[in-house]
Amino acid sequence: MALRKGIYIVTGIMASGKTTIAQMLAEQFDKSVHVHGDIFRKMIVKGNIDMTPDYSKNAVEQLILRYNLAAKVADQYYKAGFSVVIQDTYLGKEVHSFLQVFESKPVYFITLNPNVEAIMEREKKRDKRGYITWEFESLYKVLINENPKIGLWIDSSDMTPKETLSEIIKRAESEARIIV
């Protein structure tokens, strides 16, 4: 089954495979863009406030700004004729407000949900370290307990990236498409 043109959002906690899968997914289209939502955090030269377990109101405001900027960029690329794959750690109650920002349709929401043991193994193999202020289990609990159960959830614990992509391609139209 071929993927339809749309905006595909790939989320999950750090080391769940978002960047790898989002890139592979974007490569499935003839004309596509891969938007790294985290780039908008990295653009802040001074005054960045990271989301930590004891986050502040200002940290949430910056997070919402980052989410909104990523959504607006995705919309603009989509309107210019591209399929868009956007990835970031979209967690908690802010997910619903993030999804409301999109003007373009269809929107597909894909959550990569490998277990904590798989996350720990993947983190060891990465060039970057994501788990500095967060513990594996506490961030996983936020995903499981606070994220809306919408779209396509994939437990990719025992899957290769290629197998994960295959599942997305097979199930995206029937399970990942959401109404916002």
N, CA and C atoms as an extended XYZ file, in Angstrom:
540
Properties=species:S:1:pos:R:3:atomname:S:1:resname:S:1:resid:I:1 pbc="F F F"
N         0.838       -1.179        0.000 N   MET     1
C         0.000        0.000        0.000 CA  MET     1
C         0.885        1.246        0.000 C   MET     1
N         0.564        2.198       -0.828 N   ALA     2
C         1.343        3.435       -0.918 CA  ALA     2
C         0.818        4.453        0.090 C   ALA     2
N         1.712        5.286        0.541 N   LEU     3
C         1.338        6.357        1.465 CA  LEU     3
C         0.705        7.504        0.697 C   LEU     3
N        -0.314        8.102        1.276 N   ARG     4
C        -0.955        9.267        0.681 CA  ARG     4
C        -0.213       10.523        1.092 C   ARG     4
N        -0.298       11.533        0.232 N   LYS     5
C         0.267       12.832        0.577 CA  LYS     5
C        -0.420       13.328        1.852 C   LYS     5
N         0.353       13.897        2.742 N   GLY     6
C        -0.207       14.405        3.986 CA  GLY     6
C         0.882       14.935        4.889 C   GLY     6
N         0.484       15.235        6.097 N   ILE     7
C         1.424       15.623        7.152 CA  ILE     7
C         1.475       14.466        8.135 C   ILE     7
N         2.644       13.885        8.274 N   TYR     8
C         2.870       12.738        9.152 CA  TYR     8
C         3.682       13.206       10.357 C   TYR     8
N         3.124       13.032       11.526 N   ILE     9
C         3.792       13.439       12.769 CA  ILE     9
C         4.312       12.174       13.435 C   ILE     9
N         5.613       12.151       13.724 N   VAL    10
C         6.233       11.010       14.393 CA  VAL    10
C         6.701       11.489       15.762 C   VAL    10
N         6.178       10.845       16.801 N   THR    11
C         6.547       11.214       18.150 CA  THR    11
C         6.938        9.984       18.956 C   THR    11
N         7.414       10.220       20.137 N   GLY    12
C         7.865        9.187       21.068 CA  GLY    12
C         8.861        9.842       22.003 C   GLY    12
N         9.297        9.121       22.998 N   ILE    13
C        10.277        9.704       23.919 CA  ILE    13
C        11.669        9.643       23.291 C   ILE    13
N        12.617       10.256       23.948 N   MET    14
C        13.989       10.276       23.430 CA  MET    14
C        14.482        8.841       23.230 C   MET    14
N        15.195        8.607       22.142 N   ALA    15
C        15.794        7.316       21.772 CA  ALA    15
C        14.755        6.285       21.324 C   ALA    15
N        13.556        6.736       20.978 N   SER    16
C        12.535        5.793       20.494 CA  SER    16
C        12.668        5.522       19.002 C   SER    16
N        13.488        6.308       18.311 N   GLY    17
C        13.711        6.096       16.884 CA  GLY    17
C        13.051        7.132       15.985 C   GLY    17
N        12.616        8.243       16.562 N   LYS    18
C        11.887        9.264       15.797 CA  LYS    18
C        12.657        9.780       14.593 C   LYS    18
N        13.890       10.185       14.774 N   THR    19
C        14.665       10.773       13.680 CA  THR    19
C        14.885        9.759       12.564 C   THR    19
N        15.272        8.565       12.923 N   THR    20
C        15.526        7.521       11.928 CA  THR    20
C        14.267        7.193       11.142 C   THR    20
N        13.175        6.962       11.859 N   ILE    21
C        11.925        6.572       11.203 CA  ILE    21
C        11.360        7.724       10.387 C   ILE    21
N        11.405        8.939       10.933 N   ALA    22
C        10.875       10.091       10.188 CA  ALA    22
C        11.640       10.290        8.874 C   ALA    22
N        12.946       10.140        8.900 N   GLN    23
C        13.739       10.277        7.674 CA  GLN    23
C        13.372        9.190        6.669 C   GLN    23
N        13.281        7.964        7.139 N   MET    24
C        12.921        6.858        6.251 CA  MET    24
C        11.515        7.045        5.676 C   MET    24
N        10.610        7.539        6.497 N   LEU    25
C         9.242        7.783        6.039 CA  LEU    25
C         9.217        8.886        4.979 C   LEU    25
N         9.951        9.963        5.214 N   ALA    26
C        10.006       11.065        4.243 CA  ALA    26
C        10.568       10.593        2.906 C   ALA    26
N        11.486        9.658        2.935 N   GLU    27
C        12.095        9.144        1.710 CA  GLU    27
C        11.128        8.308        0.870 C   GLU    27
N         9.951        7.993        1.392 N   GLN    28
C         8.963        7.196        0.656 CA  GLN    28
C         8.186        8.014       -0.365 C   GLN    28
N         8.265        9.333       -0.278 N   PHE    29
C         7.486       10.213       -1.144 CA  PHE    29
C         8.362       10.783       -2.263 C   PHE    29
N         7.745       11.127       -3.381 N   ASP    30
C         8.473       11.740       -4.491 CA  ASP    30
C         8.915       13.158       -4.148 C   ASP    30
N         8.107       13.852       -3.374 N   LYS    31
C         8.394       15.236       -2.996 CA  LYS    31
C         8.080       15.364       -1.507 C   LYS    31
N         9.118       15.490       -0.678 N   SER    32
C         8.880       15.450        0.767 CA  SER    32
C         9.860       16.325        1.539 C   SER    32
N         9.464       16.594        2.763 N   VAL    33
C        10.260       17.388        3.693 CA  VAL    33
C        10.259       16.669        5.038 C   VAL    33
N        11.391       16.688        5.719 N   HIS    34
C        11.504       16.156        7.082 CA  HIS    34
C        11.762       17.348        7.997 C   HIS    34
N        10.775       17.698        8.817 N   VAL    35
C        10.887       18.817        9.751 CA  VAL    35
C        11.283       18.267       11.121 C   VAL    35
N        12.428       18.701       11.602 N   HIS    36
C        12.887       18.340       12.944 CA  HIS    36
C        12.372       19.419       13.895 C   HIS    36
N        11.325       19.121       14.651 N   GLY    37
C        10.731       20.117       15.535 CA  GLY    37
C        11.709       20.696       16.540 C   GLY    37
N        12.662       19.888       16.962 N   ASP    38
C        13.627       20.329       17.959 CA  ASP    38
C        14.538       21.448       17.449 C   ASP    38
N        14.595       21.634       16.150 N   ILE    39
C        15.455       22.687       15.591 CA  ILE    39
C        15.049       24.060       16.113 C   ILE    39
N        13.752       24.225       16.396 N   PHE    40
C        13.283       25.526       16.871 CA  PHE    40
C        13.760       25.805       18.295 C   PHE    40
N        13.991       24.765       19.085 N   ARG    41
C        14.617       24.938       20.408 CA  ARG    41
C        16.083       25.304       20.236 C   ARG    41
N        16.738       24.640       19.306 N   LYS    42
C        18.163       24.872       19.094 CA  LYS    42
C        18.456       26.251       18.506 C   LYS    42
N        17.456       26.885       17.904 N   MET    43
C        17.652       28.213       17.313 CA  MET    43
C        17.764       29.311       18.374 C   MET    43
N        17.296       29.038       19.575 N   ILE    44
C        17.358       30.044       20.635 CA  ILE    44
C        18.812       30.205       21.065 C   ILE    44
N        19.338       31.406       20.928 N   VAL    45
C        20.732       31.672       21.258 CA  VAL    45
C        20.896       31.884       22.763 C   VAL    45
N        20.031       32.682       23.348 N   LYS    46
C        20.064       32.930       24.791 CA  LYS    46
C        18.643       32.898       25.320 C   LYS    46
N        18.481       32.323       26.481 N   GLY    47
C        17.173       32.309       27.113 CA  GLY    47
C        16.396       31.022       26.939 C   GLY    47
N        17.025       29.974       26.382 N   ASN    48
C        16.346       28.693       26.231 CA  ASN    48
C        16.043       28.098       27.606 C   ASN    48
N        14.840       27.580       27.746 N   ILE    49
C        14.458       26.893       28.979 CA  ILE    49
C        14.013       25.487       28.588 C   ILE    49
N        14.802       24.503       28.975 N   ASP    50
C        14.479       23.117       28.631 CA  ASP    50
C        13.341       22.593       29.489 C   ASP    50
N        12.607       21.644       28.921 N   MET    51
C        11.585       20.937       29.689 CA  MET    51
C        12.295       19.920       30.578 C   MET    51
N        12.080       20.037       31.846 N   THR    52
C        12.648       19.125       32.828 CA  THR    52
C        11.492       18.539       33.639 C   THR    52
N        11.752       17.533       34.452 N   PRO    53
C        10.656       16.968       35.253 CA  PRO    53
C         9.957       18.010       36.145 C   PRO    53
N        10.668       19.019       36.564 N   ASP    54
C        10.071       20.079       37.403 CA  ASP    54
C         9.949       21.373       36.592 C   ASP    54
N         9.399       21.265       35.399 N   TYR    55
C         9.328       22.357       34.442 CA  TYR    55
C         8.560       23.578       34.983 C   TYR    55
N         8.898       24.719       34.389 N   SER    56
C         8.260       25.977       34.766 CA  SER    56
C         7.224       26.391       33.716 C   SER    56
N         6.445       27.409       34.044 N   LYS    57
C         5.473       27.964       33.100 CA  LYS    57
C         6.198       28.480       31.852 C   LYS    57
N         7.350       29.112       32.041 N   ASN    58
C         8.121       29.632       30.906 CA  ASN    58
C         8.629       28.504       30.002 C   ASN    58
N         8.976       27.371       30.598 N   ALA    59
C         9.420       26.223       29.799 CA  ALA    59
C         8.267       25.719       28.930 C   ALA    59
N         7.072       25.653       29.485 N   VAL    60
C         5.896       25.216       28.723 CA  VAL    60
C         5.601       26.207       27.603 C   VAL    60
N         5.725       27.497       27.883 N   GLU    61
C         5.491       28.512       26.850 CA  GLU    61
C         6.468       28.343       25.686 C   GLU    61
N         7.745       28.083       25.988 N   GLN    62
C         8.718       27.853       24.916 CA  GLN    62
C         8.415       26.559       24.162 C   GLN    62
N         7.963       25.549       24.866 N   LEU    63
C         7.608       24.288       24.229 CA  LEU    63
C         6.448       24.499       23.255 C   LEU    63
N         5.435       25.226       23.681 N   ILE    64
C         4.282       25.506       22.816 CA  ILE    64
C         4.717       26.333       21.612 C   ILE    64
N         5.603       27.297       21.813 N   LEU    65
C         6.136       28.083       20.698 CA  LEU    65
C         6.831       27.162       19.696 C   LEU    65
N         7.656       26.268       20.186 N   ARG    66
C         8.367       25.308       19.332 CA  ARG    66
C         7.383       24.439       18.553 C   ARG    66
N         6.375       23.912       19.228 N   TYR    67
C         5.361       23.095       18.575 CA  TYR    67
C         4.633       23.894       17.494 C   TYR    67
N         4.240       25.124       17.823 N   ASN    68
C         3.499       25.961       16.870 CA  ASN    68
C         4.335       26.311       15.647 C   ASN    68
N         5.598       26.627       15.857 N   LEU    69
C         6.477       26.939       14.726 CA  LEU    69
C         6.632       25.732       13.808 C   LEU    69
N         6.820       24.567       14.387 N   ALA    70
C         6.970       23.351       13.590 CA  ALA    70
C         5.699       23.079       12.782 C   ALA    70
N         4.539       23.266       13.394 N   ALA    71
C         3.275       23.043       12.694 CA  ALA    71
C         3.101       24.031       11.546 C   ALA    71
N         3.444       25.289       11.775 N   LYS    72
C         3.307       26.309       10.723 CA  LYS    72
C         4.247       26.010        9.549 C   LYS    72
N         5.461       25.602        9.850 N   VAL    73
C         6.415       25.248        8.789 CA  VAL    73
C         5.890       24.046        7.997 C   VAL    73
N         5.386       23.041        8.705 N   ALA    74
C         4.844       21.865        8.032 CA  ALA    74
C         3.686       22.253        7.119 C   ALA    74
N         2.793       23.106        7.617 N   ASP    75
C         1.669       23.574        6.797 CA  ASP    75
C         2.147       24.273        5.527 C   ASP    75
N         3.152       25.121        5.649 N   GLN    76
C         3.635       25.862        4.486 CA  GLN    76
C         4.246       24.931        3.443 C   GLN    76
N         5.027       23.973        3.884 N   TYR    77
C         5.586       23.003        2.935 CA  TYR    77
C         4.480       22.177        2.283 C   TYR    77
N         3.484       21.766        3.076 N   TYR    78
C         2.382       20.984        2.522 CA  TYR    78
C         1.631       21.786        1.466 C   TYR    78
N         1.363       23.047        1.750 N   LYS    79
C         0.657       23.910        0.797 CA  LYS    79
C         1.469       24.129       -0.480 C   LYS    79
N         2.790       23.971       -0.381 N   ALA    80
C         3.660       24.106       -1.551 CA  ALA    80
C         3.786       22.788       -2.323 C   ALA    80
N         3.045       21.762       -1.908 N   GLY    81
C         3.020       20.519       -2.658 CA  GLY    81
C         3.843       19.379       -2.103 C   GLY    81
N         4.408       19.541       -0.926 N   PHE    82
C         5.236       18.496       -0.331 CA  PHE    82
C         4.431       17.620        0.622 C   PHE    82
N         4.807       16.351        0.719 N   SER    83
C         4.409       15.546        1.866 CA  SER    83
C         5.376       15.914        2.969 C   SER    83
N         4.883       15.999        4.176 N   VAL    84
C         5.706       16.474        5.280 CA  VAL    84
C         5.739       15.425        6.388 C   VAL    84
N         6.925       15.143        6.864 N   VAL    85
C         7.098       14.303        8.044 CA  VAL    85
C         7.738       15.193        9.096 C   VAL    85
N         7.039       15.359       10.196 N   ILE    86
C         7.501       16.222       11.281 CA  ILE    86
C         7.727       15.350       12.503 C   ILE    86
N         8.840       15.554       13.176 N   GLN    87
C         9.131       14.727       14.345 CA  GLN    87
C         9.657       15.557       15.498 C   GLN    87
N         9.230       15.159       16.659 N   ASP    88
C         9.667       15.776       17.910 CA  ASP    88
C         9.057       14.941       19.036 C   ASP    88
N         9.372       15.304       20.242 N   THR    89
C         8.780       14.660       21.407 CA  THR    89
C         7.524       15.438       21.768 C   THR    89
N         6.395       14.977       21.269 N   TYR    90
C         5.109       15.610       21.555 CA  TYR    90
C         4.463       14.818       22.680 C   TYR    90
N         4.416       15.439       23.857 N   LEU    91
C         3.945       14.717       25.038 CA  LEU    91
C         2.885       15.490       25.810 C   LEU    91
N         2.062       14.728       26.497 N   GLY    92
C         1.140       15.279       27.473 CA  GLY    92
C        -0.028       16.043       26.891 C   GLY    92
N        -0.578       16.903       27.741 N   LYS    93
C        -1.797       17.628       27.375 CA  LYS    93
C        -1.567       18.627       26.255 C   LYS    93
N        -0.327       18.972       25.967 N   GLU    94
C        -0.035       19.929       24.890 CA  GLU    94
C        -0.234       19.321       23.506 C   GLU    94
N        -0.369       18.008       23.415 N   VAL    95
C        -0.537       17.353       22.112 CA  VAL    95
C        -1.807       17.853       21.422 C   VAL    95
N        -2.912       17.925       22.157 N   HIS    96
C        -4.168       18.362       21.537 CA  HIS    96
C        -4.072       19.776       20.989 C   HIS    96
N        -3.494       20.692       21.750 N   SER    97
C        -3.383       22.069       21.253 CA  SER    97
C        -2.421       22.138       20.071 C   SER    97
N        -1.368       21.333       20.072 N   PHE    98
C        -0.445       21.260       18.944 CA  PHE    98
C        -1.185       20.821       17.678 C   PHE    98
N        -1.993       19.793       17.789 N   LEU    99
C        -2.702       19.278       16.616 CA  LEU    99
C        -3.724       20.272       16.077 C   LEU    99
N        -4.234       21.149       16.921 N   GLN   100
C        -5.203       22.158       16.481 CA  GLN   100
C        -4.570       23.235       15.608 C   GLN   100
N        -3.248       23.384       15.657 N   VAL   101
C        -2.558       24.425       14.898 CA  VAL   101
C        -2.540       24.113       13.399 C   VAL   101
N        -2.590       22.840       13.040 N   PHE   102
C        -2.491       22.456       11.630 CA  PHE   102
C        -3.712       22.915       10.851 C   PHE   102
N        -3.457       23.610        9.741 N   GLU   103
C        -4.530       24.019        8.834 CA  GLU   103
C        -4.738       22.969        7.758 C   GLU   103
N        -3.671       22.313        7.346 N   SER   104
C        -3.716       21.354        6.238 CA  SER   104
C        -4.177       19.987        6.726 C   SER   104
N        -4.786       19.254        5.819 N   LYS   105
C        -5.256       17.897        6.085 CA  LYS   105
C        -4.870       17.030        4.894 C   LYS   105
N        -4.660       15.757        5.051 N   PRO   106
C        -4.803       14.975        6.265 CA  PRO   106
C        -3.559       15.038        7.152 C   PRO   106
N        -3.802       14.766        8.427 N   VAL   107
C        -2.735       14.693        9.427 CA  VAL   107
C        -2.725       13.268        9.979 C   VAL   107
N        -1.531       12.696       10.029 N   TYR   108
C        -1.337       11.342       10.541 CA  TYR   108
C        -0.458       11.441       11.786 C   TYR   108
N        -0.881       10.823       12.880 N   PHE   109
C        -0.161       10.906       14.149 CA  PHE   109
C         0.365        9.524       14.509 C   PHE   109
N         1.687        9.401       14.585 N   ILE   110
C         2.345        8.114       14.807 CA  ILE   110
C         3.198        8.206       16.062 C   ILE   110
N         2.911        7.324       17.020 N   THR   111
C         3.670        7.288       18.268 CA  THR   111
C         4.529        6.036       18.294 C   THR   111
N         5.846        6.239       18.382 N   LEU   112
C         6.770        5.117       18.543 CA  LEU   112
C         6.856        4.843       20.040 C   LEU   112
N         6.572        3.608       20.410 N   ASN   113
C         6.422        3.272       21.814 CA  ASN   113
C         7.198        2.007       22.198 C   ASN   113
N         8.516        2.001       21.979 N   PRO   114
C         9.277        0.839       22.442 CA  PRO   114
C         9.321        0.825       23.972 C   PRO   114
N         9.552       -0.341       24.560 N   ASN   115
C         9.594       -0.432       26.020 CA  ASN   115
C        10.854        0.227       26.583 C   ASN   115
N        10.877        0.405       27.882 N   VAL   116
C        11.967        1.115       28.555 CA  VAL   116
C        13.310        0.421       28.323 C   VAL   116
N        13.331       -0.906       28.329 N   GLU   117
C        14.588       -1.635       28.117 CA  GLU   117
C        15.148       -1.340       26.724 C   GLU   117
N        14.292       -1.315       25.729 N   ALA   118
C        14.741       -1.008       24.358 CA  ALA   118
C        15.254        0.428       24.280 C   ALA   118
N        14.577        1.351       24.949 N   ILE   119
C        15.015        2.755       24.978 CA  ILE   119
C        16.406        2.849       25.596 C   ILE   119
N        16.620        2.156       26.710 N   MET   120
C        17.920        2.193       27.380 CA  MET   120
C        19.031        1.663       26.472 C   MET   120
N        18.755        0.591       25.766 N   GLU   121
C        19.738        0.018       24.833 CA  GLU   121
C        20.035        0.978       23.687 C   GLU   121
N        18.992        1.578       23.135 N   ARG   122
C        19.169        2.523       22.027 CA  ARG   122
C        19.935        3.761       22.478 C   ARG   122
N        19.664        4.224       23.682 N   GLU   123
C        20.364        5.406       24.209 CA  GLU   123
C        21.866        5.138       24.301 C   GLU   123
N        22.238        3.937       24.689 N   LYS   124
C        23.660        3.574       24.800 CA  LYS   124
C        24.371        3.656       23.446 C   LYS   124
N        23.651        3.376       22.370 N   LYS   125
C        24.241        3.310       21.032 CA  LYS   125
C        24.247        4.644       20.298 C   LYS   125
N        23.579        5.658       20.863 N   ARG   126
C        23.471        6.945       20.173 CA  ARG   126
C        24.719        7.795       20.390 C   ARG   126
N        24.973        8.687       19.430 N   ASP   127
C        26.087        9.631       19.554 CA  ASP   127
C        25.775       10.742       20.545 C   ASP   127
N        24.491       11.028       20.724 N   LYS   128
C        24.084       12.088       21.644 CA  LYS   128
C        23.433       11.467       22.875 C   LYS   128
N        23.394       12.233       23.933 N   ARG   129
C        22.767       11.784       25.176 CA  ARG   129
C        21.536       12.627       25.439 C   ARG   129
N        20.380       11.975       25.530 N   GLY   130
C        19.139       12.681       25.794 CA  GLY   130
C        18.731       12.626       27.251 C   GLY   130
N        19.127       11.573       27.931 N   TYR   131
C        18.676       11.373       29.301 CA  TYR   131
C        19.686       11.944       30.294 C   TYR   131
N        19.603       13.258       30.428 N   ILE   132
C        20.463       13.965       31.374 CA  ILE   132
C        19.615       14.444       32.551 C   ILE   132
N        18.516       15.147       32.236 N   THR   133
C        17.631       15.631       33.300 CA  THR   133
C        16.435       14.713       33.527 C   THR   133
N        16.133       13.878       32.565 N   TRP   134
C        15.009       12.955       32.681 CA  TRP   134
C        15.509       11.543       32.945 C   TRP   134
N        14.737       10.768       33.668 N   GLU   135
C        14.993        9.341       33.841 CA  GLU   135
C        14.158        8.606       32.787 C   GLU   135
N        14.643        7.474       32.322 N   PHE   136
C        13.945        6.700       31.301 CA  PHE   136
C        12.493        6.433       31.706 C   PHE   136
N        12.341        5.871       32.916 N   GLU   137
C        11.016        5.444       33.359 CA  GLU   137
C        10.047        6.612       33.521 C   GLU   137
N        10.523        7.737       34.036 N   SER   138
C         9.604        8.856       34.279 CA  SER   138
C         9.108        9.466       32.965 C   SER   138
N         9.966        9.562       31.961 N   LEU   139
C         9.524       10.097       30.681 CA  LEU   139
C         8.588        9.102       29.979 C   LEU   139
N         8.881        7.829       30.111 N   TYR   140
C         8.014        6.793       29.544 CA  TYR   140
C         6.620        6.858       30.179 C   TYR   140
N         6.559        7.088       31.478 N   LYS   141
C         5.274        7.200       32.177 CA  LYS   141
C         4.469        8.393       31.670 C   LYS   141
N         5.140        9.494       31.357 N   VAL   142
C         4.434       10.648       30.789 CA  VAL   142
C         3.784       10.241       29.467 C   VAL   142
N         4.538        9.560       28.616 N   LEU   143
C         4.005        9.115       27.322 CA  LEU   143
C         2.791        8.209       27.520 C   LEU   143
N         2.928        7.210       28.360 N   ILE   144
C         1.880        6.205       28.541 CA  ILE   144
C         0.661        6.782       29.256 C   ILE   144
N         0.881        7.606       30.268 N   ASN   145
C        -0.229        8.069       31.101 CA  ASN   145
C        -0.856        9.384       30.664 C   ASN   145
N        -0.097       10.221       29.953 N   GLU   146
C        -0.614       11.550       29.639 CA  GLU   146
C        -0.886       11.793       28.158 C   GLU   146
N        -0.278       11.015       27.283 N   ASN   147
C        -0.528       11.243       25.857 CA  ASN   147
C        -1.903       10.721       25.464 C   ASN   147
N        -2.571       11.462       24.580 N   PRO   148
C        -3.862       10.959       24.109 CA  PRO   148
C        -3.656        9.677       23.304 C   PRO   148
N        -4.568        8.759       23.448 N   LYS   149
C        -4.482        7.479       22.724 CA  LYS   149
C        -5.145        7.657       21.360 C   LYS   149
N        -4.452        8.408       20.518 N   ILE   150
C        -4.948        8.688       19.173 CA  ILE   150
C        -3.911        8.249       18.152 C   ILE   150
N        -4.358        8.053       16.927 N   GLY   151
C        -3.436        7.710       15.865 CA  GLY   151
C        -2.887        6.298       15.998 C   GLY   151
N        -1.736        6.098       15.408 N   LEU   152
C        -1.072        4.791       15.345 CA  LEU   152
C         0.016        4.707       16.405 C   LEU   152
N        -0.103        3.734       17.290 N   TRP   153
C         0.923        3.461       18.297 CA  TRP   153
C         1.656        2.195       17.870 C   TRP   153
N         2.986        2.262       17.855 N   ILE   154
C         3.785        1.106       17.448 CA  ILE   154
C         4.797        0.776       18.544 C   ILE   154
N         4.701       -0.440       19.064 N   ASP   155
C         5.715       -0.939       19.987 CA  ASP   155
C         6.833       -1.512       19.120 C   ASP   155
N         7.864       -0.709       18.933 N   SER   156
C         8.965       -1.096       18.049 CA  SER   156
C        10.137       -1.705       18.825 C   SER   156
N         9.873       -2.182       20.029 N   SER   157
C        10.932       -2.726       20.890 CA  SER   157
C        11.793       -3.762       20.182 C   SER   157
N        11.152       -4.688       19.498 N   ASP   158
C        11.870       -5.796       18.857 CA  ASP   158
C        11.883       -5.680       17.340 C   ASP   158
N        11.705       -4.461       16.843 N   MET   159
C        11.648       -4.245       15.399 CA  MET   159
C        12.869       -3.469       14.920 C   MET   159
N        13.290       -3.771       13.712 N   THR   160
C        14.327       -2.963       13.074 CA  THR   160
C        13.656       -1.696       12.537 C   THR   160
N        14.439       -0.683       12.203 N   PRO   161
C        13.823        0.494       11.584 CA  PRO   161
C        13.038        0.147       10.316 C   PRO   161
N        13.558       -0.758        9.508 N   LYS   162
C        12.867       -1.153        8.280 CA  LYS   162
C        11.527       -1.817        8.589 C   LYS   162
N        11.492       -2.657        9.618 N   GLU   163
C        10.242       -3.307       10.019 CA  GLU   163
C         9.246       -2.277       10.566 C   GLU   163
N         9.746       -1.310       11.307 N   THR   164
C         8.890       -0.254       11.847 CA  THR   164
C         8.281        0.554       10.705 C   THR   164
N         9.101        0.932        9.742 N   LEU   165
C         8.608        1.665        8.578 CA  LEU   165
C         7.546        0.848        7.838 C   LEU   165
N         7.775       -0.424        7.672 N   SER   166
C         6.820       -1.290        6.996 CA  SER   166
C         5.471       -1.286        7.722 C   SER   166
N         5.492       -1.335        9.039 N   GLU   167
C         4.254       -1.277        9.827 CA  GLU   167
C         3.533        0.050        9.627 C   GLU   167
N         4.289        1.124        9.593 N   ILE   168
C         3.684        2.447        9.377 CA  ILE   168
C         3.018        2.496        8.010 C   ILE   168
N         3.717        2.044        6.995 N   ILE   169
C         3.164        2.062        5.643 CA  ILE   169
C         1.889        1.215        5.585 C   ILE   169
N         1.923        0.058        6.223 N   LYS   170
C         0.783       -0.857        6.197 CA  LYS   170
C        -0.427       -0.301        6.964 C   LYS   170
N        -0.163        0.396        8.080 N   ARG   171
C        -1.254        0.765        8.983 CA  ARG   171
C        -1.600        2.248        9.035 C   ARG   171
N        -0.820        3.087        8.395 N   ALA   172
C        -1.006        4.547        8.540 CA  ALA   172
C        -2.389        5.015        8.119 C   ALA   172
N        -2.837        4.618        6.964 N   GLU   173
C        -4.122        5.118        6.465 CA  GLU   173
C        -5.286        4.722        7.361 C   GLU   173
N        -5.274        3.509        7.852 N   SER   174
C        -6.405        3.054        8.665 CA  SER   174
C        -6.296        3.434       10.138 C   SER   174
N        -5.074        3.633       10.654 N   GLU   175
C        -4.935        3.863       12.095 CA  GLU   175
C        -4.320        5.205       12.482 C   GLU   175
N        -3.499        5.786       11.638 N   ALA   176
C        -2.762        6.992       12.039 CA  ALA   176
C        -3.507        8.280       11.696 C   ALA   176
N        -4.387        8.234       10.722 N   ARG   177
C        -5.093        9.444       10.283 CA  ARG   177
C        -6.003        9.942       11.393 C   ARG   177
N        -5.886       11.224       11.712 N   ILE   178
C        -6.705       11.792       12.785 CA  ILE   178
C        -7.484       12.984       12.269 C   ILE   178
N        -8.557       13.271       12.924 N   ILE   179
C        -9.379       14.433       12.596 CA  ILE   179
C        -9.057       15.515       13.618 C   ILE   179
N        -8.596       16.644       13.116 N   VAL   180
C        -8.291       17.777       14.020 CA  VAL   180
C        -9.114       18.991       13.646 C   VAL   180
